[in-house]
Amino acid sequence: MKFSDHIKPISYLKAHASEIIRQLGKQSEPLIITQNGEAKVIMQDIKAYEQNQETMALLKILALGNRQIEEGKTHNAKQVIRTMRKRRKADE
Protein backbone atom coordinates (compact mmCIF):
# COMPACT_ATOMS: atom_id res chain seq x y z
CA MET A 1 0.00 0.00 0.00
CA LYS A 2 1.27 3.44 -0.90
CA PHE A 3 0.49 5.98 1.79
CA SER A 4 0.83 8.80 -0.73
CA ASP A 5 -2.44 7.64 -2.31
CA HIS A 6 -4.25 8.02 1.02
CA ILE A 7 -3.30 11.52 2.16
CA LYS A 8 -5.86 14.32 2.34
CA PRO A 9 -5.81 17.79 3.93
CA ILE A 10 -8.08 18.57 6.84
CA SER A 11 -10.17 20.81 4.58
CA TYR A 12 -11.04 17.73 2.48
CA LEU A 13 -12.12 15.92 5.65
CA LYS A 14 -14.35 18.82 6.65
CA ALA A 15 -16.01 18.97 3.22
CA HIS A 16 -16.35 15.22 2.63
CA ALA A 17 -16.72 13.61 6.07
CA SER A 18 -19.63 11.29 5.25
CA GLU A 19 -18.02 10.19 1.98
CA ILE A 20 -14.74 9.46 3.76
CA ILE A 21 -16.50 7.38 6.41
CA ARG A 22 -18.29 5.34 3.73
CA GLN A 23 -15.00 4.82 1.89
CA LEU A 24 -13.17 3.73 5.03
CA GLY A 25 -15.89 1.16 5.66
CA LYS A 26 -15.35 -0.34 2.20
CA GLN A 27 -11.54 -0.39 2.28
CA SER A 28 -9.11 -1.51 4.93
CA GLU A 29 -6.53 1.17 4.12
CA PRO A 30 -6.18 4.08 6.53
CA LEU A 31 -6.51 7.71 5.51
CA ILE A 32 -3.86 10.21 6.59
CA ILE A 33 -5.12 13.70 7.38
CA THR A 34 -2.71 16.62 7.15
CA GLN A 35 -2.83 20.02 8.79
CA ASN A 36 -0.59 22.82 7.55
CA GLY A 37 1.18 20.30 5.33
CA GLU A 38 2.08 17.91 8.15
CA ALA A 39 0.57 14.49 8.79
CA LYS A 40 -1.49 14.79 11.98
CA VAL A 41 -4.09 12.01 12.13
CA ILE A 42 -4.72 8.58 10.72
CA MET A 43 -8.32 7.51 10.22
CA GLN A 44 -9.34 3.91 9.70
CA ASP A 45 -12.38 1.68 9.78
CA ILE A 46 -13.21 0.27 13.22
CA LYS A 47 -12.91 -3.33 12.00
CA ALA A 48 -9.42 -2.65 10.66
CA TYR A 49 -8.51 -0.95 13.94
CA GLU A 50 -9.75 -3.92 15.98
CA GLN A 51 -7.84 -6.32 13.75
CA ASN A 52 -4.67 -4.26 14.24
CA GLN A 53 -5.18 -4.30 18.00
CA GLU A 54 -5.61 -8.09 18.01
CA THR A 55 -2.47 -8.46 15.89
CA MET A 56 -0.53 -6.23 18.28
CA ALA A 57 -1.73 -8.27 21.27
CA LEU A 58 -0.61 -11.51 19.60
CA LEU A 59 2.78 -10.01 18.75
CA LYS A 60 3.22 -8.95 22.38
CA ILE A 61 2.39 -12.49 23.55
CA LEU A 62 4.92 -13.91 21.07
CA ALA A 63 7.59 -11.45 22.19
CA LEU A 64 6.94 -12.34 25.83
CA GLY A 65 7.17 -16.05 25.01
CA ASN A 66 10.46 -15.55 23.16
CA ARG A 67 11.85 -13.57 26.08
CA GLN A 68 10.85 -16.33 28.51
CA ILE A 69 12.53 -18.92 26.29
CA GLU A 70 15.71 -16.84 26.16
CA GLU A 71 15.65 -16.50 29.97
CA GLY A 72 15.14 -20.23 30.39
CA LYS A 73 11.73 -19.81 31.99
CA THR A 74 10.24 -22.89 30.33
CA HIS A 75 8.72 -26.14 31.53
CA ASN A 76 8.83 -29.61 30.10
CA ALA A 77 5.49 -30.28 28.34
CA LYS A 78 5.25 -33.87 29.58
CA GLN A 79 5.76 -32.77 33.17
CA VAL A 80 3.16 -30.01 32.85
CA ILE A 81 0.61 -32.49 31.46
CA ARG A 82 1.35 -34.94 34.29
CA THR A 83 0.89 -32.19 36.88
CA MET A 84 -2.39 -31.09 35.32
CA ARG A 85 -3.71 -34.65 35.26
CA LYS A 86 -2.77 -35.14 38.91
CA ARG A 87 -4.59 -31.92 39.86
CA ARG A 88 -7.65 -32.95 37.90
CA LYS A 89 -7.75 -36.36 39.60
CA ALA A 90 -7.36 -34.70 42.98
CA ASP A 91 -10.33 -32.42 42.23
CA GLU A 92 -12.60 -35.33 41.26
Protein Blocks (a to p, Z undefined) as FASTA:
>chain_A
ZZklmcccfklmmmmmmmmmmmmmmpmcdcdddeehiafbdcddfklmmmmmmmmmmmmm
mmmmmmmmmnopacdfklmmmmmmmmmmmmZZ
